[in-house]
């Protein structure tokens, strides 16, 4: 009962519009992961709808790290959509492969770059929230809590997963599963219960997607 209260109570202060918006974003996010597991190109249009809505939601809550990852998702989804459309077998499905040395080197570069960029955003967050004014602002790391540091980490993890998915590499699922498991408690902490449940379902679908892609690869 306490868990249910913890899930519901934050929404008592939200407007109906905010609740519906998060529900719609979560629904299209689930559709996107489902289509991804099926190697279906509809992963991208459904994903774009979800991430675009989350950009607005997360901006409203001041969750800059999460907002940045969804801005990136929206951008790279367009890139991935183009790549998948060019290589689809029937205008819907694609062939998958394993990541090679080149993909792992690029992934390492993207991970480090993401850590640096998102850390910079959080460092300057008081300045941004103050209307880009230094008046009364002290820039240091004291305003960050554990959830902010996890934001930085999960942003970088999901960035690699998104890029590897666009490249149709089966290893992308490893990063989705890892990031989802971190995000579940983090979203409960941020009082976004619907999104926390979404990440729980994401985890199971991602495990299924990994097994299906791996099975397809073995064939």
C-alpha positions as CSV (number, residue, x, y, z in Angstrom):
1,X,0.0,0.0,0.0
2,X,2.9,2.3,0.8
3,X,4.4,1.7,-2.7
4,X,1.0,2.6,-4.3
5,X,0.7,5.7,-2.2
6,X,4.3,6.7,-3.2
7,X,3.3,6.2,-6.8
8,X,0.0,8.1,-6.7
9,X,0.6,10.9,-4.2
10,X,2.9,13.1,-6.4
11,X,0.2,13.2,-9.1
12,X,-2.4,14.7,-6.7
13,X,-0.7,18.1,-7.2
14,X,-0.4,17.7,-11.0
15,X,-3.0,19.0,-13.5
16,X,-5.0,16.5,-15.6
17,X,-3.2,17.8,-18.7
18,X,0.2,17.0,-17.1
19,X,-0.8,13.5,-16.2
20,X,-2.3,12.8,-19.7
21,X,0.8,14.2,-21.3
22,X,3.1,11.9,-19.4
23,X,0.8,9.0,-20.1
24,X,0.8,9.6,-23.8
25,X,4.6,10.0,-23.8
26,X,5.0,6.8,-21.9
27,X,2.6,4.9,-24.2
28,X,4.5,5.9,-27.4
29,X,7.8,5.1,-25.7
30,X,6.6,1.6,-25.0
31,X,5.4,1.3,-28.6
32,X,8.9,2.4,-29.8
33,X,10.7,-0.2,-27.7
34,X,8.3,-2.9,-28.9
35,X,8.9,-2.0,-32.6
36,X,12.6,-1.9,-31.9
37,X,12.5,-5.4,-30.6
38,X,10.8,-6.5,-33.8
39,X,13.4,-4.6,-35.9
40,X,10.5,-2.6,-37.3
41,X,11.2,0.9,-38.6
42,X,8.2,2.3,-36.7
43,X,10.5,2.4,-33.7
44,X,11.5,5.9,-34.9
45,X,8.2,7.8,-35.6
46,X,6.7,6.5,-32.3
47,X,9.9,7.2,-30.5
48,X,10.0,10.8,-31.8
49,X,6.5,11.5,-30.5
50,X,7.5,10.2,-27.1
51,X,10.8,12.0,-26.8
52,X,9.5,15.3,-28.1
53,X,6.7,15.2,-25.4
54,X,9.3,14.3,-22.7
55,X,11.5,17.3,-23.7
56,X,8.6,19.5,-22.7
57,X,7.8,17.6,-19.5
58,X,11.4,17.4,-18.3
59,X,12.0,21.1,-19.1
60,X,8.9,21.9,-17.0
61,X,10.4,19.9,-14.0
62,X,13.9,21.3,-14.5
63,X,15.5,17.9,-15.2
64,X,18.1,19.1,-17.5
65,X,20.0,15.9,-18.0
66,X,16.9,13.9,-18.9
67,X,15.8,16.7,-21.1
68,X,19.1,16.7,-23.0
69,X,18.9,13.0,-23.6
70,X,15.4,13.3,-25.1
71,X,16.6,16.2,-27.3
72,X,19.3,13.9,-28.5
73,X,16.9,11.0,-28.9
74,X,14.7,13.2,-31.1
75,X,17.6,14.2,-33.2
76,X,19.2,10.8,-33.6
77,X,15.9,9.2,-34.2
78,X,15.6,11.2,-37.4
79,X,19.2,10.0,-38.3
80,X,18.3,6.4,-37.4
81,X,15.1,6.6,-39.4
82,X,17.0,7.6,-42.5
83,X,19.6,4.8,-42.0
84,X,16.9,2.1,-41.4
85,X,14.8,3.3,-44.4
86,X,17.8,2.9,-46.7
87,X,18.7,-0.6,-45.5
88,X,15.2,-2.1,-44.7
89,X,14.4,-5.4,-46.4
90,X,10.7,-4.7,-46.9
91,X,10.4,-1.0,-46.0
92,X,9.7,-2.2,-42.4
93,X,12.4,-4.5,-41.1
94,X,16.2,-4.4,-41.1
95,X,19.1,-6.9,-40.7
96,X,21.2,-6.7,-37.6
97,X,24.9,-7.3,-36.9
98,X,27.5,-7.2,-34.1
99,X,29.5,-4.1,-33.2
100,X,33.1,-4.1,-34.4
101,X,36.2,-2.2,-33.3
102,X,35.1,0.9,-35.1
103,X,31.7,1.0,-33.4
104,X,33.2,0.5,-29.9
105,X,35.8,3.3,-30.5
106,X,33.0,5.6,-31.6
107,X,30.9,4.6,-28.6
108,X,33.7,5.3,-26.2
109,X,34.2,8.8,-27.7
110,X,30.4,9.5,-27.5
111,X,30.3,8.3,-23.8
112,X,33.2,10.6,-22.8
113,X,31.8,13.5,-24.8
114,X,28.4,13.1,-23.2
115,X,29.8,12.9,-19.7
116,X,31.6,16.2,-20.3
117,X,28.7,18.1,-22.0
118,X,26.0,17.0,-19.5
119,X,28.2,17.7,-16.6
120,X,28.7,21.2,-17.9
121,X,25.0,21.7,-18.2
122,X,24.5,20.7,-14.5
123,X,27.4,22.8,-13.4
124,X,25.8,25.9,-15.0
125,X,22.3,25.0,-14.1
126,X,22.0,27.7,-11.4
127,X,23.1,30.3,-14.0
128,X,20.6,29.0,-16.5
129,X,17.8,29.0,-14.0
130,X,18.7,32.5,-13.0
131,X,17.9,33.8,-16.5
132,X,21.5,33.6,-17.6
133,X,22.6,36.1,-15.0
134,X,25.5,35.7,-12.6
135,X,23.8,37.9,-10.0
136,X,23.9,36.1,-6.6
137,X,25.1,32.8,-8.3
138,X,28.0,30.7,-7.1
139,X,29.1,28.1,-9.6
140,X,30.2,24.8,-8.0
141,X,29.1,21.2,-7.7
142,X,27.4,21.6,-4.3
143,X,23.9,21.9,-5.9
144,X,24.1,18.4,-7.4
145,X,22.6,15.4,-5.7
146,X,23.0,11.7,-6.4
147,X,20.1,11.8,-8.9
148,X,21.9,14.5,-10.9
149,X,25.0,12.4,-11.1
150,X,23.0,9.4,-12.2
151,X,21.3,11.6,-14.8
152,X,24.8,12.3,-16.3
153,X,25.6,8.6,-16.3
154,X,22.3,7.4,-17.8
155,X,22.4,10.1,-20.4
156,X,25.8,8.8,-21.6
157,X,24.6,5.1,-21.4
158,X,21.5,5.8,-23.4
159,X,23.4,7.8,-26.0
160,X,25.5,4.8,-26.8
161,X,22.4,2.6,-26.9
162,X,20.6,4.9,-29.3
163,X,23.7,5.3,-31.6
164,X,24.3,1.5,-31.7
165,X,20.6,0.9,-32.5
166,X,20.8,3.4,-35.4
167,X,23.7,1.3,-36.6
168,X,21.6,-1.9,-36.2
169,X,24.0,-3.5,-33.7
170,X,22.7,-6.1,-31.4
171,X,24.8,-4.8,-28.5
172,X,22.6,-1.7,-28.2
173,X,20.2,-3.7,-26.0
174,X,22.9,-4.1,-23.3
175,X,23.0,-0.4,-22.8
176,X,19.2,0.0,-22.8
177,X,18.8,-2.7,-20.2
178,X,21.6,-1.1,-17.9
179,X,20.1,2.4,-18.3
180,X,16.6,1.2,-17.7
181,X,17.5,-0.5,-14.4
182,X,19.2,2.7,-13.2
183,X,16.2,4.9,-14.2
184,X,13.5,2.9,-12.4
185,X,14.4,4.0,-8.8
186,X,15.6,7.4,-10.1
187,X,12.2,8.2,-11.7
188,X,10.3,7.2,-8.5
189,X,12.7,9.6,-6.6
190,X,11.8,12.4,-9.1
191,X,8.1,11.7,-8.5
192,X,7.5,10.6,-12.1
193,X,5.8,7.3,-11.2
194,X,4.2,6.7,-14.7
195,X,7.7,7.0,-16.2
196,X,9.2,4.7,-13.6
197,X,6.7,2.0,-14.5
198,X,7.5,2.7,-18.2
199,X,11.2,2.0,-17.5
200,X,10.2,-1.2,-15.7
201,X,8.3,-2.4,-18.8
202,X,11.2,-1.2,-21.0
203,X,13.6,-3.5,-19.1
204,X,11.5,-6.6,-19.9
205,X,11.0,-5.6,-23.5
206,X,14.7,-4.8,-23.9
207,X,15.7,-8.2,-22.6
208,X,13.2,-9.8,-25.1
209,X,14.6,-7.5,-27.8
210,X,18.2,-8.6,-27.1
211,X,17.2,-12.3,-27.3
212,X,15.3,-11.8,-30.5
213,X,18.0,-9.8,-32.2
214,X,20.6,-12.3,-31.1
215,X,18.5,-15.2,-32.4
216,X,18.1,-13.4,-35.7
217,X,21.8,-12.8,-35.8
218,X,22.6,-16.5,-35.2
219,X,20.4,-17.4,-38.2
